[in-house]
Every structure is written in structure tokens, then in C-alpha cells.
């Protein structure tokens, strides 16, 4: 019989190379270490760093494939401009000349429409410093309209920062892991490796999701839930635990404000409608609650979607009430909530409101106003493919804008609508600060110099600010015109108690990790407070008397289906569309449909289909699969709106709607 031996990783590389660079992958927020081997200023090989405390030598498909885009023939490497969208782009003579032109066009825009007519969208691929520089520039300019997808996790970060720091490497110590609307196997594969290792050590894995995911395929207990009901599941779980007296009474007494009132709210909460609201039966809730109460400690991991729904703090409340927090392998980890408090603009006084325009309604994601007025922006500076991703509400009016600026590395839908294009350095071409899902900070050295006339995000904003007379507010420019990102981040970290003790030189020179937490002293809390709050206690989430599902009206009206969009494993963002190695692994145009729904509408695998929402539409090819609920449609591409109507291409909306109403799937 043939004896098979496990494959051993070959250390180093067999490729010829001039130098090697140990750095940090920035395709997601896990923070994996990698070694790049470079020859003639090109990457000839990559390998995960075995000695890295987070990844232990692992790299996911995104971390292995990013190199494909660096030398892609379609990459943007020099700035370009055009006066109207009907004309082609002309290359700028230099980066400096393009910034001169942009500064002049911005002055005219401000004189004509006011400071708040400018909105800024910051795609993660442009780097953290593009967002931080944008906030600083916007403060000087006088517009509050700056948005980054990381702001979606602001509530999660605020709730999590009051908890003790627990590295995600401790997940392997857990006896049970509960994942809710978090498909780590796809979005953060290396982090999911820790989940599997814990499972291999005997831990149980429970996954609750509205779609059958890769993570769910590995679960000991898979729990299908109604779309949008994740936080409701947390409320019902906690009620069941309290009803049975399975909570950690000492942890509640020591760590909760007004614990009696909080517990009374769950006594008043009724069970009516639990199955309708969550698609989980009362018996299922009972089984899950007994499952997690019999294991200690338990790690709860929640996805970003939950942060947008009411009662998101229930997961922190659950973990604290059960006494899981503060124990290795226990606690709550909201995904992508590891960014510390940053203050890139608070040293700048608010500009006078001389150019304020009462016609402008703040961008809705900012939650600065309850206004429902039509957005009236005249200028946009956006990185990546923001207009086809998180800036969908702005895309509808972009054809009427007088100035759209694209800062990116690849041509895309946003670039096609732009008047000016600025070439962005890829993350492998810029050094900078990285943050991880468990609040670890790292310094990532660049692998290659920037391509041609490409610059970092900080360099873009600093160069623009100089031309507007704001040199003193952006002092991090070297004599060669490049931004000194190290000095910028050192200045930034010193501005908050959470990160003030971080020695950035040590992170850079020794490749250490720094786990940030709130270093403020709370005298009332004693020497070892359970939580980082003034009195060492947290405010728990009270239970509503009659919970309701977020999508309770999904059966009504012209859009009877629920739409969900998530990332796929081979695409970290816009740059992933330019990776030929991974192009055939997953179809970005696939639209996943349940067989029953497809049957009602006469749709077969591969058919051209259209997904309509009140504010947009999405076209693609049908992927018929039981991975989705009967009333759900899924795509890796974004669409504005959660409620949709699905139809076969060529089918009328009325026909599709009538079929769905007459044959409720």
C-alpha cells in the first residue's frame, strides 16, 4: 500500500530574488504576515510568514493573488483629465500639474455652490490615510460629507472598546463559537482557521445566517434565520437563558448598570411571533441556549450587517451576562470593529459657515439630519469604485455633477464618470499602519516603490491642501513631494489615550503587535475594572416587550423579496476584478435564487435575470441554489435597497409580481 506523508511547507523560495520584504497583507482586517521576494522591482514569489503571531504562515486567495494587479496593463499610473464626459482623457504632464488644475476647479466649485456641495467617498483600497487625510481636508474646506465603509462599524467599535482586549488567537481556547451573520470562511479565511482549530480541539461551532454559507458548512449546529433578524435571535436567546436561570449572576451584579430594571424588561418580553420573526422555532431557541450555556467560555462573532439593525448591543450584553468576557476563548468580536479612535481633524477649528447652503441635505449614512430632501451635491472626490459600491445613493445624481474626481489604481464605473483621475499607489507600494479585527495594530513596510506617478492617499490630500494655502495643516510632506506616513501616524496615535502608549518605532523595527485599549484611569471602577467605563459597568440592552422583525413588511408592495450582498473569497475589493488567476473561481455576475422562486418565475440556471429595487437595478445570470431562503436573492454586487423584485430578462415587472403573489414561494 502506498504511504502518503503530509506535505511540508518549503521555507524560502526557489525563485531568484534581489531582496525580501516582511510585511502585512491588507486585503482584509485580519492582518496576516507575508514575505515578498523581489527582483528588478517586481514580486517573483510570496509566502506566508510562519513566525507571524496572527496568521502563522497562512495566506488566503486574496492575499496570494494581489500581486496580479500591480503590473496589470490596464492599471492607472499617471493622472488624467477631461473637460466634459463626452471627451476622452488627456494625460497630465505631471502629478503636480494635475493637482494645480484640481485646486483651481475646486475653487470655482466652492465659489459657485458653497463648501458643502462637495462630498468625499473613501474606499478601503485607498488606505486608511486617504480617509484620515480626507477628514482633515474636509474640515478645512467646510464640508461634513466624508464617508468610509468603516463608519458602518462605528457603533460596534464604540461598544467593543469598553471590553477587555482579547486577541483572536485565543479563539482556539473556546469551548463553543457562535457566528451570527458572519461568514468568516469567505471574508476572513485565515481567522476562520482559528475557528476550525478550536473545533478540532473539541469546541462546538454554531452558525446562524440567512444564507447557507461556507462557514455554515463546517458547523456542528447550523441555524437558518430570517434575513435581517440576527439581533432578534440574540434577544430571544438571552430571554431563554434568563427564563431558565442560566445567566452568570455574579457577572451581571458586578458589571451591569440597573441590572434589576434590565432583567425585568426580559420578564415582560413575550414569545409571540418568534418563529415568524426569525424563522427559528421556540424549541430551536431552547436547544441553542442550552448548548451555549453548557460550554464555557463561548466566543460570539457577529457580522457587519447586524451593526445597522436595532438592538445590536444585545451580543455584548449576552456575552457579559453569561460571564464569557475576560476569559481566554470567550467574549464578543464584532467584525471589522478593531479601528481605534482617531482624531485627524480635531486640532482644526470649525470653518465659518459662510458658504453653507440650506438646500443641501447631509449624506444619509452620516445620520447628521433627519432630512429627506434630495441630495444636491455638485462635486465628488472618490477613491476606488465608490459610485458602484457604497456610494449608490450618490450615483443617481452623478451625471449632473460639475466635478467628479477618481483616486484609484484601475478603470471602473467611477472612473468612467470622472472628470479627473489621480493614480493611487497600491497597498504593496505604500507603508502604513494596519489594524486587525481584535484591535491589534501593526506597521506594514511597503514592498515596491509606487508605480510611475502614483501617490498615497495622504500625499494626494497634502498636495491639494498646499495649493489651497493650508501647508501648516499638512506638514508631513518630504522634499521629494511624497508623504511621510510614518510621522503622520506617529502624530495621530499620540492624540488619543487608547493608542498614546504605542511605540510606532518598535512596531516598525521589531514587527511587534500593539493591542489598543482605553488607558484612561477610572477611579470609581477600582484597580481592576471588569469594563473600561467610568464606573466599571456597562449599560445592557433592554428587551422590547414585543420584538418585530426588521423586514416585517417584506411581503407587501411591489418588492416582495429580500436582497443581500456579501463579499466573495476571491475578491477583496475593486482591485480583485483585475486578478486573472481568480477570475474563473467565482462569478461576480451570479445572482443566487432559491429553486422554488426560480420555478415560479420560469427561471433556469444561467438565464439572464434582473433584480429591481425602488432605487436601482442589477443584471446578472441566475445561479439556482438552496443556499438562499425562498424569499431571498443574493449577489456579490451591491444594489441600493433591501427589498427587491426578481424577474427573468424580457419578463415584465407586473407579470413577475403576479406570479410571486399567486405562487408564494
C-alpha positions in Angstrom: 0.0 0.0 0.0 1.2 3.5 -0.9 2.1 5.5 2.2 1.2 9.2 1.9 3.1 11.7 4.0 1.6 15.1 4.8 3.0 17.9 2.6 5.6 20.1 4.3 5.9 23.8 3.6 9.1 24.7 1.7 10.7 27.6 3.5 12.0 30.4 1.5 11.7 30.4 -2.3 13.2 28.8 -5.3 13.0 31.9 -7.4 15.9 34.3 -7.9 15.4 37.5 -5.9 17.3 40.6 -5.0 15.7 41.3 -1.7 12.8 40.1 0.5 10.3 42.2 2.5 8.4 41.1 5.6 5.1 43.0 5.7 1.4 42.7 6.4 -1.3 41.8 3.9 -4.0 44.5 3.7 -6.7 42.7 1.7 -8.9 42.4 4.8 -8.7 43.2 8.5 -7.1 40.0 9.8 -3.6 41.4 9.4 -1.7 38.3 8.1 2.1 38.4 7.8 3.7 37.7 4.5 7.1 37.7 2.9 7.5 39.1 -0.6 10.5 38.2 -2.7 11.5 41.0 -5.1 13.7 41.0 -8.3 14.1 44.0 -10.6 11.3 45.8 -8.6 8.8 43.1 -9.3 7.4 40.5 -6.9 8.5 37.0 -8.0 7.2 35.0 -5.1 5.0 35.3 -1.9 4.8 33.2 1.2 3.0 33.5 4.5 5.2 34.2 7.5 5.5 31.2 9.8 6.6 33.4 12.7 3.7 35.8 12.4 1.6 35.7 15.6 -1.7 36.2 13.8 -1.6 34.1 10.6 1.1 31.5 11.4 2.1 31.2 7.8 -1.3 31.2 6.2 -2.5 33.3 3.3 -6.0 33.2 1.7 -6.7 33.6 -2.0 -6.9 37.3 -1.8 -3.5 37.5 0.0 -2.0 35.3 -2.6 -3.4 37.0 -5.7 -3.0 40.7 -5.1 0.3 40.8 -7.0 -1.5 40.2 -10.3 -2.9 43.7 -10.4 0.4 45.6 -9.6 1.7 45.4 -13.2 -1.6 45.0 -15.0 -1.7 46.6 -18.4 -4.9 48.4 -17.6 -3.6 49.9 -14.4 -3.8 53.7 -13.9 -0.3 55.1 -13.3 -0.5 58.7 -14.3 -3.1 61.4 -13.7 -5.5 62.4 -16.5 -8.3 64.9 -17.1 -11.1 66.0 -19.4 -13.5 68.9 -19.5 -16.6 67.0 -20.4 -17.7 63.4 -20.1 -18.2 63.1 -23.8 -14.5 63.6 -24.5 -11.6 61.2 -23.8 -9.0 61.6 -21.1 -5.8 63.5 -21.7 -2.7 62.6 -19.7 -1.5 65.3 -17.3 2.1 66.4 -17.8 2.8 65.6 -14.1 1.2 64.8 -10.7 1.9 68.4 -9.7 0.2 69.9 -12.8 -2.9 67.7 -12.2 -3.1 68.9 -8.6 -2.8 72.5 -9.8 -5.8 72.0 -12.1 -7.8 70.3 -9.4 -7.3 73.0 -6.9 -8.5 75.6 -9.4 -11.6 73.6 -10.3 -12.4 73.1 -6.7 -12.1 76.9 -6.0 -14.6 77.6 -8.8 -17.0 74.9 -7.4 -16.9 76.4 -3.9 -17.4 79.9 -5.2 -20.4 78.8 -7.2 -22.1 76.3 -4.9 -20.6 76.6 -1.5 -18.3 74.3 0.6 -20.9 71.7 1.4 -21.6 70.9 -2.3 -18.5 68.7 -2.1 -18.8 65.0 -0.9 -15.9 62.7 -0.4 -16.1 58.9 -0.6 -13.2 56.8 0.8 -12.9 53.2 -0.5 -10.8 50.9 1.8 -8.4 50.1 -1.0 -7.1 53.6 -1.0 -5.7 53.0 2.5 -6.6 54.3 5.9 -4.6 57.5 5.3 -6.8 58.5 2.4 -9.8 58.5 4.8 -7.9 60.3 7.5 -6.5 62.9 5.1 -10.0 63.4 3.7 -11.4 64.2 7.1 -8.7 66.7 7.7 -9.1 68.3 4.3 -12.9 68.4 4.6 -12.6 70.2 8.0 -10.5 72.9 6.4 -12.8 73.0 3.3 -16.0 73.2 5.3 -18.0 70.1 4.3 -19.2 67.4 6.7 -19.8 65.0 3.9 -17.0 62.4 4.3 -17.9 58.7 4.2 -16.0 55.5 4.6 -17.5 52.0 4.9 -15.6 51.6 8.2 -18.0 54.1 9.7 -20.6 51.4 9.4 -18.9 49.7 12.3 -18.6 52.8 14.4 -21.3 51.6 16.8 -19.6 48.2 17.1 -16.3 49.8 17.8 -17.8 52.0 20.5 -19.4 49.1 22.2 -16.4 46.8 21.9 -13.8 49.3 23.2 -15.3 49.1 26.6 -14.4 45.4 26.8 -11.0 43.9 27.8 -8.8 43.2 24.8 -8.7 39.5 23.8 -6.5 38.6 20.8 -8.3 36.5 18.2 -5.6 33.9 18.6 -7.4 33.0 21.9 -10.4 31.7 19.9 -8.6 28.3 19.9 -9.3 28.2 23.7 -13.0 28.5 23.2 -15.3 25.6 24.1 -18.1 26.9 21.8 -18.1 29.5 19.0 -21.3 31.3 17.8 -21.2 33.0 14.4 -24.2 35.2 13.5 -24.4 36.7 10.0 -20.6 36.3 9.8 -19.2 34.1 7.0 -15.6 34.2 8.2 -14.6 31.3 5.9 -15.2 33.7 2.9 -14.5 37.2 4.3 -11.6 36.4 6.7 -10.4 32.8 5.8 -7.3 32.9 7.9 -9.2 34.0 11.0 -11.7 31.2 10.3 -8.7 28.8 10.5 -8.7 29.5 14.3 -12.3 28.6 14.5 -11.6 25.3 12.8 -8.6 24.7 15.1 -10.8 25.3 18.1 -13.4 22.9 16.7 -10.6 20.3 16.2 -9.8 20.8 19.9 -13.3 19.8 20.8 -15.2 23.1 20.6 -18.6 23.2 19.1 -19.4 25.6 16.3 -22.9 27.2 15.9 -23.5 29.3 12.8 -26.7 31.3 12.3 -27.2 33.0 8.9 -29.8 33.9 6.4 -27.8 32.2 3.7 -26.2 28.8 3.7 -22.5 29.9 3.8 -19.1 28.3 3.7 -18.8 28.8 7.4 -22.2 27.1 8.0 -21.0 24.0 6.1 -18.5 23.4 8.9 -21.0 24.0 11.7 -21.9 21.4 14.3 -25.3 23.2 14.5 -26.5 25.2 11.5 -29.3 27.7 12.2 -31.1 29.2 9.2 -32.6 32.6 10.2 -34.8 35.1 8.5 -32.9 37.9 6.7 -32.5 40.9 8.9 -33.4 39.0 12.1 -29.9 38.3 13.6 -30.2 40.7 16.5 -33.7 39.4 17.3 -32.2 35.9 17.7 -29.8 37.3 20.3 -32.8 38.8 22.2 -34.7 35.5 22.2 -31.6 33.6 23.2 -30.9 35.8 26.2 -34.6 35.7 27.2 -34.4 31.9 27.2 -31.3 31.8 29.2 -32.7 34.2 31.8 -36.0 32.3 31.9 -34.1 29.2 32.8 -31.8 30.9 35.3 -28.7 30.0 33.3 -27.1 33.5 33.4 -23.9 34.3 35.4 -25.5 36.2 38.3 -22.2 37.5 39.7 -21.1 38.9 36.3 -24.4 40.7 36.0 -24.3 42.1 39.5 -20.7 43.3 39.1 -20.9 44.6 35.5 -24.4 45.9 34.7 -25.9 49.2 35.3 -29.5 49.0 36.7 -29.4 45.2 36.4 -32.9 44.8 38.0 -34.6 47.0 35.5 -32.8 45.2 32.7 -33.8 41.8 33.9 -37.4 43.0 34.3 -37.5 44.0 30.7 -36.9 40.4 29.7 -39.6 39.2 32.1 -42.0 41.4 30.2 -40.8 40.3 26.7 -43.3 37.9 25.1 -42.6 34.9 22.8 -45.4 35.7 20.4 -44.1 35.6 16.8 -40.6 34.2 17.5 -40.8 31.8 14.5 -42.4 34.4 12.2 -39.8 37.0 13.1 -36.7 34.8 13.0 -37.6 31.5 11.2 -36.3 29.8 14.3 -38.7 27.8 16.4 -39.1 28.1 20.2 -37.6 24.6 20.5 -34.6 25.6 18.4 -34.0 28.6 20.7 -34.2 26.3 23.7 -31.7 23.9 22.1 -29.2 26.7 21.2 -29.4 28.3 24.6 -28.8 25.1 26.4 -25.9 24.3 24.0 -24.1 27.6 24.7 -24.9 27.6 28.4 -23.2 24.2 28.9 -19.9 25.3 27.4 -17.5 27.8 28.9 -16.1 30.0 27.6 -18.0 30.9 24.4 -16.8 33.2 21.7 -19.5 35.2 19.8 -18.6 36.6 16.4 -21.1 38.9 14.6 -21.1 40.3 11.1 -21.2 43.9 9.9 -24.8 43.7 8.8 -26.0 43.4 12.3 -24.5 46.7 13.3 -27.1 48.5 11.2 -30.1 46.9 12.9 -31.8 47.8 16.2 -30.5 46.2 19.4 -27.1 45.4 18.0 -25.6 45.7 21.6 -27.5 42.6 22.6 -24.5 40.5 21.7 -22.2 42.4 24.1 -25.0 42.1 26.7 -25.3 38.3 26.1 -21.5 37.7 26.4 -21.3 39.8 29.6 -24.4 38.3 31.2 -23.0 34.8 30.6 -19.6 35.6 32.1 -17.7 34.9 28.9 -15.9 38.2 28.7 -12.4 38.4 30.1 -11.6 34.7 29.8 -9.3 33.3 27.1 -11.5 31.9 24.4 -14.6 33.9 25.5 -16.2 37.3 24.6 -17.7 39.2 21.7 -16.0 40.1 18.4 -18.0 42.4 16.1 -16.3 42.1 12.7 -14.1 45.0 11.4 -14.5 46.9 14.7 -10.8 47.0 15.5 -10.0 50.6 14.4 -9.2 52.7 17.4 -10.5 56.2 18.0 -8.7 58.6 15.6 -8.7 62.4 15.7 -7.2 63.5 12.4 -9.1 66.9 12.4 -9.9 68.0 15.9 -6.9 70.3 16.1 -8.6 72.4 13.4 -11.2 74.9 14.4 -14.5 74.6 12.6 -14.5 76.8 9.5 -17.0 79.7 9.4 -20.3 78.7 7.8 -20.1 81.5 5.2 -20.7 79.1 2.3 -23.4 77.0 4.0 -26.2 76.1 1.6 -29.6 75.4 3.2 -30.5 73.4 0.0 -28.1 70.6 0.9 -29.2 67.6 2.9 -26.4 65.6 4.6 -25.4 62.3 3.1 -27.8 59.8 4.8 -25.1 57.4 6.1 -23.8 60.3 8.3 -27.0 60.4 10.3 -26.5 64.1 10.9 -30.0 65.1 10.0 -33.5 63.6 9.6 -33.9 65.4 6.3 -35.4 63.5 3.4 -34.6 66.2 0.8 -32.9 65.3 -2.5 -29.2 65.3 -2.2 -27.7 68.2 -4.2 -24.0 67.6 -4.4 -22.1 69.3 -7.2 -18.6 67.8 -6.6 -17.3 64.4 -5.6 -13.8 63.1 -4.8 -13.9 59.4 -4.5 -11.5 56.5 -4.2 -11.8 53.0 -5.6 -15.2 52.2 -7.2 -17.3 54.1 -4.6 -20.1 55.0 -7.1 -20.7 51.4 -7.8 -20.4 50.2 -4.3 -21.1 52.1 -1.1 -22.0 55.4 -2.8 -25.0 54.1 -4.7 -27.3 56.9 -3.3 -25.0 59.5 -4.9 -24.6 57.7 -8.2 -28.1 58.7 -9.3 -27.2 62.4 -9.4 -23.6 62.0 -10.5 -24.4 62.8 -14.2 -25.4 66.3 -13.1 -22.3 66.9 -11.1 -19.8 69.6 -12.3 -16.8 67.8 -10.9 -16.0 64.2 -10.2 -12.5 63.1 -9.2 -11.4 59.5 -9.1 -8.5 58.4 -7.0 -7.7 54.8 -7.8 -5.5 52.2 -9.5 -7.9 50.8 -12.0 -10.5 52.0 -14.5 -14.0 51.2 -13.3 -17.6 52.6 -13.2 -16.5 55.6 -11.0 -13.6 56.3 -13.3 -15.9 56.3 -16.3 -17.9 59.1 -14.8 -14.9 61.2 -13.6 -13.6 64.5 -15.0 -10.2 63.9 -13.4 -8.3 60.7 -12.5 -5.4 60.5 -10.0 -3.3 57.4 -9.9 -3.2 55.7 -6.5 -0.4 53.7 -5.0 -1.4 50.1 -4.2 -1.1 48.9 -0.6 2.0 47.0 -1.6 3.6 50.3 -2.7 3.0 52.3 0.5 4.0 51.7 4.1 1.5 52.3 6.8 -0.5 51.3 9.8 -2.7 48.2 9.8 -5.4 47.3 12.3 -6.9 43.9 12.9 -10.3 42.6 14.0 -9.1 42.0 17.5 -7.6 45.6 18.0 -4.1 44.7 17.0 -2.0 47.5 15.4 0.9 46.6 13.1 3.3 48.5 10.8 3.4 47.3 7.2 6.5 48.2 5.2 6.0 48.7 1.5 7.2 46.1 -0.9 7.7 48.1 -4.0 8.1 51.8 -4.9 4.9 53.4 -6.3 4.3 52.9 -10.0 5.1 55.9 -12.1 3.2 58.9 -10.9 1.1 57.1 -8.3 0.8 58.5 -4.8 -0.6 57.6 -1.4 -3.9 59.0 -0.2 -2.1 61.2 2.4 0.1 62.5 -0.4 -2.9 63.4 -2.5 -4.7 65.4 0.2 -1.5 67.1 1.4 -0.6 68.2 -2.1 -4.0 69.6 -2.7 -4.0 71.4 0.7 -0.7 73.0 -0.1 -2.2 74.5 -3.3 -5.1 76.0 -1.2 -2.8 77.6 1.3 -3.1 75.0 4.1 0.5 73.9 4.2 0.7 74.2 8.0 -2.1 71.7 8.5 -0.4 69.0 6.4 3.3 69.2 7.5 4.0 65.5 6.5 5.5 66.2 3.1 9.1 65.3 2.3 11.3 67.3 0.0 10.7 64.8 -2.8 6.9 65.6 -2.7 6.0 62.2 -1.1 4.1 62.0 2.2 5.9 60.9 5.3 3.3 58.4 6.5 5.4 57.2 9.5 5.5 60.7 11.1 1.8 61.2 10.3 0.7 58.0 12.0 3.1 58.7 15.0 1.4 62.1 15.4 -2.1 60.5 15.1 -1.6 57.7 17.6 -0.4 60.2 20.3 -3.7 62.1 20.1 -5.8 59.5 22.0 -5.3 57.6 25.3 -6.2 54.4 23.6 -3.1 54.5 21.4 -0.8 57.1 23.0 1.4 54.4 24.6 2.0 52.7 21.2 5.7 53.0 20.2 5.5 53.1 16.4 9.2 52.8 16.0 9.1 49.5 17.9 6.2 48.3 15.6 8.3 49.2 12.6 11.7 48.0 13.7 10.6 44.8 15.6 7.4 44.0 13.7 5.6 43.8 17.0 1.8 43.9 17.7 0.2 46.6 19.8 -3.3 45.9 21.2 -5.0 49.1 21.9 -7.5 49.7 24.7 -8.7 52.6 26.7 -5.9 53.7 29.0 -7.9 56.3 30.8 -8.0 55.8 34.5 -11.5 55.4 36.0 -11.1 56.0 39.8 -14.6 54.8 40.6 -14.1 51.5 39.0 -11.3 50.2 41.2 -7.9 48.9 40.2 -9.1 46.0 38.0 -12.5 47.1 36.5 -14.4 44.5 34.6 -15.1 47.0 31.8 -13.4 50.2 30.7 -16.1 52.6 31.7 -16.3 55.3 34.4 -17.8 53.0 37.0 -16.6 49.7 35.6 -20.0 48.8 34.4 -21.8 48.7 31.0 -25.3 49.6 30.1 -27.0 46.4 28.9 -29.6 46.3 26.1 -33.1 46.1 27.4 -35.6 43.8 25.8 -38.6 45.2 23.8 -41.9 43.9 25.0 -42.9 42.8 21.5 -39.9 42.3 19.2 -40.6 42.9 15.5 -38.5 41.8 12.5 -36.6 44.4 10.6 -38.1 43.2 7.3 -41.6 42.7 8.7 -43.2 44.4 5.7 -41.2 42.3 3.1 -44.4 40.5 2.0 -46.1 43.7 1.0 -45.9 46.0 -2.0 -44.1 45.8 -5.3 -40.8 44.4 -4.0 -41.6 41.1 -2.2 -38.1 39.6 -2.0 -35.2 40.4 0.3 -31.8 41.3 -1.2 -28.4 40.6 0.3 -24.9 41.3 -0.9 -21.7 40.0 0.6 -18.1 39.7 -0.4 -16.7 36.6 -2.1 -13.5 34.8 -1.1 -11.5 35.8 -4.3 -12.4 39.5 -4.3 -11.2 41.8 -1.6 -12.5 44.9 -3.4 -12.3 46.6 -6.8 -8.7 45.5 -7.4 -9.8 41.9 -7.3 -11.6 42.4 -10.6 -8.1 42.6 -12.2 -6.8 39.3 -10.9 -6.9 36.8 -13.8 -5.9 33.8 -11.6 -9.1 34.0 -9.6 -11.5 35.3 -12.3 -12.8 31.8 -13.0 -13.2 30.7 -9.4 -16.3 32.7 -8.7 -18.7 34.6 -11.0 -19.2 38.2 -9.8 -22.3 38.4 -12.0 -24.1 35.4 -10.4 -27.4 36.1 -8.8 -28.4 33.3 -6.4 -32.1 32.3 -6.4 -33.9 29.5 -4.5 -35.2 26.7 -6.8 -38.8 27.3 -5.7 -38.6 31.0 -6.5 -36.9 30.3 -9.8 -39.6 27.7 -10.7 -42.4 30.2 -10.1 -40.8 32.7 -12.4 -39.7 30.2 -15.0 -36.0 30.8 -14.5 -33.4 28.2 -15.2 -29.7 28.1 -14.4 -27.7 30.6 -16.4 -30.7 32.7 -17.5 -30.3 36.4 -17.7 -32.2 37.9 -14.8 -32.9 41.4 -13.4 -33.2 42.5 -9.8 -35.2 45.7 -9.3 -35.3 47.8 -6.2 -37.1 51.1 -5.7 -33.8 52.9 -6.4 -31.9 50.8 -8.9 -31.5 47.5 -10.7 -28.9 44.8 -11.1 -28.5 42.4 -14.1 -26.8 39.0 -14.0 -27.0 35.3 -14.5 -29.2 33.0 -12.5 -27.5 30.7 -10.0 -30.2 28.4 -8.7 -29.3 27.1 -5.3 -30.8 26.2 -1.9 -28.1 28.3 -0.2 -30.6 31.1 -0.1 -34.0 31.4 1.5 -37.1 31.2 -0.7 -37.8 34.9 -0.2 -34.2 36.0 -0.7 -31.9 36.9 -3.6 -28.1 37.2 -3.2 -25.3 38.7 -5.3 -21.7 39.7 -4.6 -22.5 43.1 -6.2 -24.2 45.9 -4.4 -27.7 47.2 -5.0 -29.4 50.2 -3.2 -32.3 48.8 -1.3 -33.1 45.6 0.7 -36.5 44.9 -0.8 -36.5 43.8 -4.5 -38.4 42.2 -7.3 -36.8 39.5 -9.4 -37.7 38.8 -13.0 -36.4 36.9 -15.9 -35.0 39.3 -18.6 -37.7 40.1 -21.0 -40.4 39.5 -18.4 -42.5 42.4 -17.3 -42.5 43.6 -13.7 -46.2 43.1 -13.4 -46.0 39.6 -14.7 -43.2 38.6 -12.3 -45.1 40.3 -9.3 -48.3 38.5 -10.1 -46.6 35.1 -10.4 -44.9 35.6 -7.0 -48.2 36.7 -5.4 -50.2 33.8 -6.8 -47.5 31.3 -6.0 -45.9 32.4 -2.8 -42.6 30.6 -2.6 
